């Protein structure tokens, strides 16, 4: 399972992105929290295409 699929499953399980840090040429760190059970997790993503796919998914699924 790639990182994008993991994140989609985390969203299905109630996690939401609370923050991400993306460096220009390095890793993107994404921080998640499940507000129902107070669990939290973090992931690191390296590939540019995967980072863009994940950013788009997070932005489309965030509360505005």
PyMOL commands that set and color helices and strands:
alter all, ss='L'
color gray80, all
select helices_A, chain A and resi 3-12+48-60
alter helices_A, ss='H'
color red, helices_A
select strands_A, chain A and resi 15-22+28-34+39-45
alter strands_A, ss='S'
color yellow, strands_A
deselect
rebuild
show_as cartoon
